[in-house]
Amino acid sequence: MTEEIKSFIQRDDTAKQMVSFAANLAKNIARDVSTSQIRNAYGTVKKLEMQSVFTDKAHRELLLLKPKLAYARGRAQKKDAFKMLEDALGAAIDAVDVKQPETFKRFCNFFEAILAYHKANGGK
């Protein structure tokens, strides 16, 4: 799974596979992970995305999203479902390279796809 996610972020030709992966992940977590749990992390990502340039500081903030996700998992009622989301996003965060800003854009696309499919699958 990690290598597959890494390819979504680092390569431009994997959009179709990324969308499929996001749809499957969202379907698996829709019943047990709330939209607000996802949106809490997504809000941080959107703030970083709104900056004109992806800097070392923005990359640091993105990396610090991993412990926030771990904390959210600890508070979640359905820890296994949230762990799937945490693992996928963690692998995607690790694949972002500050020297290649397009990797951050692909990460944002991946996260947005998960959120969209989560809602489409009746995420609570």
C-alpha positions in Angstrom: 0.0 0.0 0.0 2.7 2.5 0.9 4.5 2.2 -2.4 1.3 2.6 -4.3 0.4 5.7 -2.4 3.9 7.0 -2.9 3.5 6.6 -6.7 0.3 8.7 -6.5 2.2 11.6 -5.0 5.4 11.4 -6.9 4.2 10.6 -10.4 1.8 12.4 -12.7 0.5 9.4 -14.6 -1.2 7.7 -11.6 -4.3 9.8 -11.3 -6.7 7.1 -12.3 -5.3 4.7 -9.7 -5.2 7.4 -7.1 -8.9 8.1 -7.6 -9.7 4.4 -7.4 -7.7 3.9 -4.2 -9.3 7.0 -2.6 -12.8 5.7 -3.5 -12.1 2.3 -2.0 -10.5 3.8 1.2 -13.4 6.2 1.6 -16.0 3.3 1.2 -14.2 1.3 3.9 -14.1 4.1 6.4 -17.4 5.9 5.7 -19.4 4.3 8.4 -16.8 4.6 11.2 -14.9 7.8 10.6 -16.8 11.1 10.8 -16.5 13.9 8.3 -15.5 16.3 11.0 -12.5 14.0 11.9 -11.3 14.2 8.3 -12.1 17.9 7.9 -10.0 18.8 11.0 -6.9 17.5 9.2 -8.1 18.7 5.8 -8.3 22.3 7.2 -4.6 22.3 8.0 -3.8 21.1 4.5 -6.0 23.7 2.9 -4.3 26.5 4.9 -0.9 25.2 3.5 -2.3 24.9 0.0 -3.5 28.6 0.0 0.1 29.8 0.5 1.6 30.8 -2.8 4.7 28.7 -2.4 5.3 25.4 -0.7 8.2 26.2 1.6 10.3 24.3 4.1 8.1 25.7 6.9 5.0 24.5 5.1 6.6 21.1 4.7 7.3 21.0 8.4 3.7 21.8 9.2 2.6 19.1 6.9 4.8 16.6 8.7 3.4 17.7 12.0 0.0 16.6 10.7 1.1 13.0 11.3 1.1 13.3 15.1 -2.3 15.1 14.9 -3.7 12.2 13.0 -2.3 9.8 15.6 -4.0 11.9 18.4 -7.3 11.9 16.5 -7.0 8.1 16.1 -6.5 7.8 19.9 -9.8 9.8 20.4 -11.7 7.9 17.7 -14.3 5.3 18.7 -13.5 3.1 15.7 -9.7 3.1 15.9 -9.2 0.5 13.1 -11.1 2.5 10.5 -9.3 5.7 11.5 -5.9 3.8 11.4 -6.6 3.0 7.7 -7.0 6.7 7.0 -4.0 7.6 9.1 -1.8 5.1 7.3 -2.8 6.3 3.9 -2.3 9.9 4.7 0.9 9.2 6.5 2.4 7.4 3.5 1.2 10.3 1.2 2.8 12.9 3.6 6.0 11.0 3.5 6.0 11.1 -0.3 5.8 14.9 -0.5 9.1 16.4 -1.4 9.6 20.1 -0.6 11.9 20.4 -3.6 9.1 19.2 -5.9 6.0 21.4 -5.1 3.9 19.4 -7.5 4.1 16.5 -5.0 2.2 18.6 -2.5 -0.4 19.5 -5.1 -0.9 15.8 -5.8 -1.1 15.1 -2.0 -3.9 17.7 -1.8 -5.7 16.1 -4.7 -5.5 12.7 -3.0 -6.8 14.0 0.3 -9.6 15.9 -1.4 -10.6 12.7 -3.3 -10.8 10.8 0.0 -12.9 13.5 1.5 -15.2 13.7 -1.5 -15.7 9.9 -1.7 -16.2 9.7 2.0 -19.1 12.1 1.7 -20.5 10.3 -1.4 -20.5 7.1 0.6 -22.6 8.5 3.3 -19.8 9.5 5.7 -21.3 10.7 8.9 
